[in-house]
Amino acid sequence: MLLQQQLSSREGAIENNTMLFTSKELEKATEGFSLERVLGRGGQGTVFKGMLTDGRIVAVKKSTVLDEDRVGEFINELIILSQLNHRNVVRVLGCCLETKVPLLVYEFISNGNLFQRLHHQQESDDGLIKWEMRVGIAKDIARGLSYLHSLASPPVFHKDIKSANIMIDEEFRAKLADFGTSRVNIAGGEHSHMTTTVVSGTPGYIDPQYQQSGRFCEKSDAYSYGVVLAELITGRPSIQGDTTLASFFLEAMKENRLFDILDPRIRNDCDLEQVMVLANIATSCLNLEGEKRPTMIVISLELEQTFPSHPDTKTTGNDKEEASTSRAPLSIDVAI
């Protein structure tokens, strides 16, 4: 019923862009939602690995609690993702409407999420050790957020950017995931915002200005992006004992101690000038005054100019769309 209410004003977007799965299909695909198939657990539900009858590997997200708020988050995620099309955003394939709890079906991302790759891997695993891979992931996240804020119609605030919500595919390309708490930016424009009575998000990543005022805008996503950049640079999680990584990182930058906090796993293969570029962008994103933070489209353009893609990199339709709609690059004003 909730889904029907949402669809009544959206001209059947779900039917056009996603498929409906039966409960039997998804039970068979996940071996009865076996614990051995669990890929991860989050605030909105549990994700299982599944195999469809046609051989496709998928991720099936199942709500863990049956209440209207949680069901509303699932429906919100389905509505938003069904209308997004970008290589740096996880694609929703369909849903099941036959079960008491909602089931969403996504493309399967083989390399887990960024948090796992950065903080739970052994040092012998060089999957995300190399600096150039971290730069590529930083660019991918910026592209995805730039698309959500400036190119999607209508624009979208993600509202929960964190390393655990950034999936890594087999080519080490980053994709934004978990849109349960995301909101459509109806007003549009850089200065538009939404006001909430309850602040949502993950400690360590939440924009302090949003936490104090309840007003969320696109530069609140930019703050969270700054925390993720600090994670890529330092290899540290978002909470550092009694303080946050953001505070720890800003203090180190103020004292010119960037090299001291650099992830030891990348010290031997990174370019310190490149590290400083990302560190300065992170610093600008973590500015406590939201209006002084750069927009994600400016950040994305800055990264594309500073770290141009290899000439052999394939251009997708989405890349062409981004290129045709991009504005002239603007410089980022960094004040430490």
C-alpha positions in Angstrom: 0.0 0.0 0.0 2.8 2.4 0.8 4.5 1.6 -2.5 1.2 2.2 -4.4 0.9 5.6 -2.7 4.4 6.6 -3.8 3.9 5.3 -7.3 0.6 7.1 -7.8 2.4 10.4 -8.7 5.4 8.8 -10.5 3.9 7.5 -13.7 4.9 3.9 -13.1 8.6 4.4 -12.9 9.1 1.2 -11.0 7.3 -1.0 -13.5 9.3 0.5 -16.4 12.8 0.3 -15.0 12.8 -2.7 -12.6 11.3 -6.2 -12.5 9.1 -7.9 -9.9 10.5 -11.1 -8.4 8.4 -13.7 -6.7 9.2 -14.7 -3.1 9.9 -18.3 -4.3 12.5 -17.0 -6.8 14.4 -15.1 -4.1 14.1 -17.9 -1.5 15.6 -20.3 -4.0 18.3 -17.8 -5.1 19.4 -17.3 -1.5 18.9 -20.9 -0.3 16.1 -19.8 2.0 18.0 -16.7 3.1 20.8 -18.9 4.5 23.2 -17.3 7.1 26.0 -18.6 4.9 24.7 -16.2 2.1 24.9 -13.1 4.3 27.0 -10.4 2.6 26.5 -7.7 5.3 24.1 -6.1 7.8 23.2 -2.5 8.0 20.7 -0.1 9.5 18.0 -0.9 6.9 18.4 -4.6 6.7 20.5 -7.7 5.8 22.0 -8.3 2.4 22.2 -11.8 1.0 24.1 -13.2 -2.0 21.8 -14.9 -4.5 21.9 -16.7 -7.9 18.9 -16.3 -10.2 17.7 -19.2 -12.4 19.4 -17.5 -15.4 22.7 -17.6 -13.6 23.0 -14.0 -12.6 24.6 -13.3 -9.2 22.6 -10.7 -7.3 22.4 -9.1 -3.9 19.1 -9.3 -2.1 18.3 -6.9 0.7 15.8 -8.0 3.4 14.4 -5.7 6.1 15.3 -6.9 9.6 12.4 -5.2 11.4 8.8 -5.0 10.3 7.7 -1.4 11.1 6.4 1.3 8.9 9.5 3.5 9.2 11.7 0.7 8.0 9.4 -0.3 5.2 9.2 3.4 4.2 13.0 3.5 3.9 13.0 0.5 1.6 10.4 2.0 -0.6 12.2 5.3 -0.6 15.4 3.5 -1.7 13.5 1.6 -4.5 11.9 4.8 -5.8 15.1 6.7 -5.9 17.4 4.0 -7.3 15.0 3.0 -10.0 15.4 6.5 -11.5 19.2 6.7 -11.3 21.5 5.5 -14.0 25.2 6.0 -13.4 28.2 3.7 -13.4 29.2 4.9 -9.9 25.8 4.2 -8.3 24.7 0.6 -7.4 21.9 -0.5 -9.8 18.6 -1.8 -8.5 17.3 -4.7 -10.5 13.9 -5.2 -8.9 11.9 -6.0 -5.8 9.4 -8.5 -4.3 6.0 -7.3 -3.1 4.7 -10.7 -1.9 6.5 -10.9 1.4 5.6 -9.1 4.7 9.0 -7.5 4.7 10.3 -5.7 1.6 12.9 -7.4 -0.6 15.1 -5.4 -2.9 17.4 -6.9 -5.6 20.6 -5.2 -6.7 23.5 -5.9 -8.9 26.1 -8.0 -7.1 29.4 -6.1 -6.3 32.2 -8.6 -5.9 34.8 -6.8 -3.8 32.7 -5.8 -0.8 32.7 -2.3 0.5 35.4 0.3 1.1 35.3 0.0 4.9 36.1 -3.7 4.7 38.9 -3.2 2.2 40.5 -0.5 4.2 40.1 -1.7 7.7 39.5 -5.5 7.7 42.0 -6.7 5.1 45.4 -8.2 6.0 48.4 -6.2 5.1 49.4 -9.0 2.7 46.3 -8.2 0.6 47.3 -5.4 -1.7 43.8 -5.0 -3.1 43.4 -1.4 -1.9 47.0 -0.8 -0.7 48.2 1.0 -3.8 47.8 4.8 -3.9 46.6 5.0 -7.5 43.6 2.7 -6.6 42.7 5.1 -3.8 42.8 8.1 -6.1 40.6 6.2 -8.5 38.1 5.5 -5.8 38.1 9.1 -4.6 37.3 10.2 -8.2 34.5 7.6 -8.5 32.8 8.7 -5.3 33.1 12.3 -6.4 31.6 11.5 -9.8 28.7 9.6 -8.2 27.9 12.4 -5.8 28.3 15.0 -8.5 25.8 13.1 -10.6 23.3 12.9 -7.7 23.6 16.6 -6.8 23.8 18.2 -10.3 22.8 15.8 -13.1 20.1 13.5 -11.6 16.5 14.7 -12.2 15.4 15.5 -9.6 18.7 15.9 -7.7 19.3 13.6 -4.7 20.9 14.1 -1.2 22.5 10.8 -0.3 22.5 11.6 3.5 24.7 8.6 4.6 28.0 8.7 2.7 30.5 6.5 4.5 33.1 3.9 3.5 30.7 1.1 4.4 28.2 2.4 1.8 30.8 2.5 -1.0 30.9 -0.7 -2.9 34.0 -1.9 -4.8 33.5 -3.9 -8.0 35.9 -6.3 -9.7 37.6 -3.5 -11.5 38.1 -1.6 -8.2 35.5 0.9 -9.3 33.5 2.5 -6.5 29.7 2.6 -6.5 27.5 4.5 -4.0 25.0 2.3 -2.2 22.4 2.3 0.6 19.9 5.0 -0.3 17.4 4.1 2.5 17.6 7.5 4.1 18.3 9.5 0.9 16.0 12.3 -0.1 15.1 14.0 -3.4 16.1 17.6 -3.6 12.7 19.0 -4.8 13.8 22.6 -4.8 17.0 21.9 -6.7 20.0 24.3 -6.7 23.2 24.5 -4.7 21.6 26.4 -1.8 18.5 24.3 -1.3 18.2 22.2 1.8 15.8 19.9 3.8 15.0 20.2 7.5 14.4 17.1 9.6 13.2 16.7 13.2 15.5 13.6 13.7 19.1 13.8 12.6 20.1 10.6 10.8 23.5 9.4 9.7 26.6 7.6 11.0 28.7 9.0 13.9 32.0 10.3 12.5 30.5 11.1 9.1 27.7 13.5 10.0 28.0 17.1 9.1 28.3 19.0 12.5 26.2 21.9 11.0 23.4 19.5 10.1 23.7 17.8 13.5 23.1 21.1 15.2 20.4 22.6 13.0 18.7 19.6 11.4 19.2 21.3 8.0 20.7 19.0 5.4 22.0 20.3 2.1 24.3 18.9 -0.7 27.4 20.3 1.2 26.5 18.0 4.1 27.2 15.1 1.7 30.5 16.9 0.8 31.4 16.9 4.5 31.0 13.1 4.7 33.0 12.8 1.5 35.8 14.7 3.2 35.8 12.1 6.0 36.1 9.3 3.4 39.0 11.1 1.8 40.7 11.2 5.2 40.1 7.5 5.5 41.8 6.8 2.2 44.8 9.0 3.1 45.3 7.8 6.7 43.8 4.3 6.6 42.1 5.1 9.9 38.4 4.6 10.7 36.0 7.6 11.2 36.1 7.4 15.0 39.5 7.8 16.8 39.0 7.0 20.5 37.3 10.0 22.1 37.5 12.1 18.9 36.6 11.8 15.2 38.9 11.3 12.3 37.8 14.6 10.9 39.1 16.5 14.0 42.2 14.4 14.2 42.9 15.0 10.4 42.3 18.8 10.6 44.6 19.1 13.6 47.3 17.2 11.8 46.9 19.4 8.7 47.0 22.6 10.8 50.3 21.4 12.3 51.7 20.3 8.9 51.9 16.7 10.1 50.3 15.0 7.0 53.2 12.6 6.5 53.0 11.5 10.1 49.4 10.4 9.7 49.7 8.9 6.2 48.7 5.2 6.0 52.0 3.3 6.2 50.7 0.9 3.5 50.9 3.6 0.8 54.0 5.5 1.9 56.3 3.7 -0.5 54.2 4.0 -3.6 52.4 7.4 -3.3 53.2 10.8 -4.7 53.3 13.2 -1.8 52.2 16.1 -4.0 49.1 14.1 -5.0 48.5 13.2 -1.4 48.6 16.9 -0.6 46.0 17.6 -3.3 43.5 15.1 -1.8 44.3 16.3 1.7 43.6 19.9 0.8 40.3 18.8 -0.8 39.4 16.8 2.3 40.3 19.9 4.5 38.0 22.1 2.4 35.1 19.6 2.7 35.5 19.3 6.5 35.1 23.1 7.0 32.7 23.6 9.8 31.0 26.4 7.9 29.0 24.6 5.2 28.8 27.5 2.8 32.6 27.5 2.6 32.8 23.9 1.4 33.1 23.2 -2.3 30.3 21.6 -4.2 30.8 18.0 -5.4 30.7 19.0 -9.1 33.6 21.4 -8.4 35.5 18.7 -6.5 34.9 16.2 -9.3 36.2 18.6 -11.9 39.2 19.4 -9.8 40.1 15.7 -9.5 39.6 15.0 -13.2 42.0 17.8 -14.0 44.6 16.8 -11.4 44.4 13.1 -12.0 43.4 12.6 -15.6 42.2 9.1 -16.6 44.6 6.9 -18.5 44.0 7.3 -22.3 43.1 3.6 -22.6 40.2 4.0 -20.2 36.9 3.2 -21.9 34.3 6.0 -22.2 30.8 5.0 -21.3 27.5 6.7 -22.2 27.4 8.1 -18.7 30.9 9.6 -19.1 29.8 11.3 -22.3 26.7 12.7 -20.5 28.8 14.0 -17.6 31.3 15.6 -20.0 28.5 17.3 -22.0 26.9 18.8 -18.9 30.0 19.7 -16.9 30.7 23.4 -16.3 34.1 25.1 -16.6 36.3 24.0 -13.7 36.5 26.2 -10.7 39.4 26.3 -8.2 38.8 25.1 -4.7 39.7 27.7 -2.0 41.5 25.8 0.7 42.1 27.4 4.1 43.7 25.3 6.8 
